[in-house]
Amino acid sequence: MQQMQGVDITHALHQQSLQQQSPASLLPLVGGPGDMLVDAVGSSQALSVLVQQPVYQVVVQYKSAGRPLHDAQRVWAHVGHSGWQFTEDLELFRSPQDPSCWTGIYRLQACRLANPSHVEVQMVFKGQMPQGHQQWDNNDGNNWQVVAELSHHEGMTMPPEVSRSSISGLLLLLQAFKLQGLLTGQQEELLRILACQHDTRLLKAYETVRGWADDAAAAGMLLSQTMYANRPGVHVVHVASEMVPIAKVGGLGDVVTSLAKAHQASGTLVEVIMPKYDCANYSAIDRLRRLTSFPVLWDGEEITTHAWCGVVEGLPVYLLEAEQPAAFFWRGQFYGEADDCERYMFFSRAALEFLLVMDRQPDVLHLHDWQSALVAPLLQHEYRARGLTRPRSLLTIHNIAFQGWMSPDMLAKAGLQPEALAQPHLMLDDSRPGFWHGRHDVSLMRGGVVFADKVTTVSPTYAQEVYKPEFGFGMQAVLGRHSHKFSGVLNGIDQHMWSPSDDPLLPPWGHYSANDTRGKAVCKAALLGELGMPHTDPATAEGGVGRPLVVIISRLTQQKGLPLMLHGMQVALSRGAQLIVLGSASEPEVAKQFEALQAAYHGGPDARIILRYDEGLAHRIYAAGDVILIPSFFEPCGLTQLIALRYGTIPVVNATGGLADTVRDVSNESVPEVERNGFVFYGREHADVEGALHRALDAYQHGQQWWREQLVPRAMRQDWSWSRSAHTYLDIYRSIMQ
């Protein structure tokens, strides 16, 4: 404890994701009159608080040695607080004594603090590199966070791993108290916001009351923590049909979970609403329980709907279940039913009804693809008048090839007027014939584009491609009319889930990093053994190079460049490579084709075709592969290549959508060498993919040292986390809230 001018302040400092060579630190200031130094716990870091003025000064130090910005000519810290609500790009200055040390001062106004009892600062770093491009260092997707408590007897802030679990458990408890009448809607909302701001007082109170039998006393204890509360930040509810790890078909589920986690980590109040499938992975849901039941008006009748709640990946999730006879999500599969459009129209209406029942007013409803796009027109045409006045809507298009087409009269089931909405400038798709002769269909995705406040897609290149007929699937005109609210935001990956240095789904002895890639060879040998394929030790192979392993992890559809995929498989085998394909084929003819290949290669030394999706096996294939083939005709974002790069598996890709935004050819001299990470081809001819694959295999076989010591570590060090894109989404949220 330190005494100064009669001020008695107990302090503690918690550092999240700071290693011994931490680039982000708080240094002692040489204090003038009125300054107070707060010493750090376990390091030489400190926070200077100007007691006489309501301003905190944070000295930020970046140690670039051994970090991604070690060659930077200029360095900035992107610093923020209160859940990144207030941000600043702070230029740092190089120390004359140590050229690898960069320092600057961030001034933080006390009036902007979410909680006056402690200061929370988050930061990431960017540098101007010698080649002219900007490079980011965000601590492998963890960012840096420093929290200094300023109130008497507060003590150390809770570790982040405790906070994440506690936050979601607290959110569920608050809902239960509200339903029991122990909290008003306004009180619950205030407590929820404080919980997502990682308010230390409230989290500690929750740890105290979580075992109490007296709910009224527990609610009173929690409510007593709100005396200093403000309401900064954003409340976001994702309405989605998928979420890993409980319901995954494609990349949509990965995006929902990883983006929500990135926002939760920055202090945003974020929740997810999704269907309660009978085939969901319930083992991944913690604290699952039924929350409430309510009627949903559907096709003129009321369908009783149950709302369940639970914690998934540290996130609060609500699952909606329609009773019999509808049983919309008791089908044993996520998609593929004849009434899919009706099922997800009901889900969209039920999600809005749930918000009304719970008296919930989020700032933003983030909708995903056609499955939840109807929320936007329903919100506009009915639910604003019924009380949902605050929420604004954002639709993200993950794959425009699937739009939710149906006959216009189906809209009446959801309470909308077909004659009003079945217009070309609204929901009618006049670019294709309808299911009924002489009539066009309406598209749920069109309704989302027209009525949402903002529309995004999952990469900047794809946002331009969708204006072309071959990519737009009839949506070009409507997107053109709404281009003022349409943009592309590049997807990222969850770098905690996809981390070869500590991935629990890899062999324990096979973990590896960009600084030591030896474990990758261990993973390759282990996977080949697992699948009954021979492994050639490079040490005993001719020329010191073993057989390259080419992998494919994909849905097996025409969209994924099926003709090029099949041709690439043959090229790889003809070059002496081994081949592993992991994917599911929903189209009958495609399934037959791959089943024949599966039988042909079964038990042989060269290839394995595995026709299912297996999460654990996917991790092991990413780690074991030398080359990954992604020949898609169009790829909106493509998480596959980002995960592959993270694991040092070099991509061979078609230059489309997110693939074009993330993979730079190794021979492309127009980009800095540090960004060159794969082999790119342009076009849809066999010769295009063949040429790129030959170049990749030649480089592997004849440039092994360069491949192993330069290309693989370079690919692994590139930052494809959600850090930057999550900030972009927060900017979009705030723009539509104004």
C-alpha positions, 0 to 999 in steps of 0.5 A: 500500500502507498500513502500520498496526500492522504489518499489510501489506495490498495493496488494489484496488477494482473497481466493477461497473456504476458510472457517473460519477453512480453512486448507490452508492459507498463513501466515506472514513470518519473513522477512529479508532484501529485503522481503515484507509482503503482508497482507491478506484481511479479515484474518491473511494470507499473501504472502512473495515476495522476491523483490530482487530475482525473487522468491515468497515464499508461506507459506502453513498452514494446520489445520487438526482439524475436517478435513479428515486428523485429524489423519494423521502422515505425511501431504503433500500439492500437490501445483501447479500454472499456471493451475497445469502446475507446481506442487510439493509435499511439505511435511508439518511439525507439529507445536510444539505448536499446533499438528493440525497445519502443515506448509511448504514453497512453492517457486515459480519462477516468470519466471513460472508465467502465468501473472506477475501481479499476483500469483495464487496458487492451492493446495490439501492435502494428509496424511499418516494415522495410518493404512498405507494408504493415505487419501486426503483432497481437500475441498470437490472437490473445492481444495484451491486457493489463488490469490495475485495481484501484479500490481498497481491499479489492486484491488481484483480478480473477484469472481470465480462465475463471472469468470466462466461465464465471461470466456465462454462468452469471448471465444464466443465473441473472436470467433465472432471477429475472424470471422469478421476479427477483430482478427487474428487466433494467436491473438484469440488463445492468448486471449483464453489462457489468458481467461482460465488462469483467467487473471484478466486484460483481464476479467476486460477488457471484463466486460468493453467492453461487452456492446459496440456497436463498435466491432472493439474498443472492440477487440482492448481493449481486444488485448491491454491486451496481452503485458505480455502474455505467453502460458503455459497450455494445450488446450483440446477439448472434442469430445463427443455425450453426455454432462449433462445437455443437452444430457444424456443417461448414465454416459458418459455425466456426465464424459464429463461435470465434467472432463471438469469443473475440468480442467477448474477450474485449468486453462486449456483451455477446450471446448466441441464439440457435435451434435446439437440434436433436443431433447437436453435440450436447456434451459440449454444452455446459449447464444446459437447462430449460429456461422458459416456454412461450407460444410462437404464432405460426401459420395461424396457430400457436406452437409452444416453444421451449427456450433452453440455455447453456454455456458453449466455449464460454459463451451464453447460448439459447437454444429454441425447440418447437414442440410436436407436431412441428418438431422442426429440429428433431430431424436427425440432421441440420439441413437437407429436409424438404421443409428447410425454408419453413424450419428456419423461418420459424426459427427466425420468428421464434428468436424475436419472440424470445427476445420479447418474452425475455424483455431483451433489447440488444443493440445489434442482431447479427444474422448469418446467411439465409437461415436467419435472414428473415429476422430483418424483415420480421423486425421491420414489419412487426416486431418494432411495433411490438416493442423491439425498438432498440435492435439494429440488424447486420446480415453476414453472407457466408455463401451466396449460392444458398439463398433460401428460395421458396414460393411467395405464399410461404411468407404468410406462415410467418405473418408477412404479406406475400403481395407486399414483399414479393416485389423485385425490389424487395424479396422476389427473385426474378432472375430464376423460375419458381417452383410453380410454373409461371411464378418466381420465388422469393428469397430469404437472403434477399429479404435480409439484404433489403431490410438489414441495416448493414450487410457484410460478406466474409472477404473483401475480394468476395464482396467484389466478386458477387457483383458478377453473374458467375458469383452473384447467383442472381443477387447482383442487382439487389446488392447493387441497389444496397451497395452503400451498406455492403462491405467485405470483412475478412474472416479469421480463425480461433488461434486457441482452437487451432494451435499446433503448439498445444493442440490436444488432438495431436500426439502429445510428442508432436506439438510444434511451433514456427520456431521449432517445426520438428514436431510436424514430421512426428505428426506426419509419421503418426497419421500415416501409421494411424491410417495404415499407410507407409512412412518414408523417413527422410533420413533414409530416403533418396536425396534426403526427402521423403514422399510429400503428403498432399491433403484435401479437407473439404465438402465434396461439391461442384462449388469446391472445384470438383473437376480440378480436385479430382485432376489434382489428386491424380497429378499428386499420385503420379508425382509419387506423393501420398494423398489423404482426402477428408470430406463429406459428399451430399450430392448422390453422384459425387458420393458414388464417385468418391466411394469408388475411389475409396474402394480403389485405394483402400489398403494401398500405400498411396491414398486414403479417402475418408467420407465423413467429417471428423474434427480430431482427424481434421486437426491431425491432417492439418498438422501432418500435411505438406501441401493442401489442395483447395481448387474451389471455383469460388470460395467466399472466405475459406477458413481451410487455408487459414488453418493450414497456414497456422499448421505450416501446411502450404496451400495450393489455391485458386485465386478467388474470394478469401483465397485471393485475400490470404494466399500470396504466391511464393514467386509473386515479387509484387508483394513482400517476401514475408507475405508469400505463403503458397502456390496460386493459380487462376482459372478452371482448366486442368492445366491451371491446377496441374501447373501450380501443383507441379510447382509446389511438389518441385519446391518440396522435393528440390528445395527441402531446406528452403521449404522446411526452414523458411516457407513453413515457419513464415506461413505459421507466423502470419496472423490470421486471428480475429483481432483486426476483423473483430474490431472492424465488426465493432465499428460496423455495430457502432455505426448502425447504432447511431 
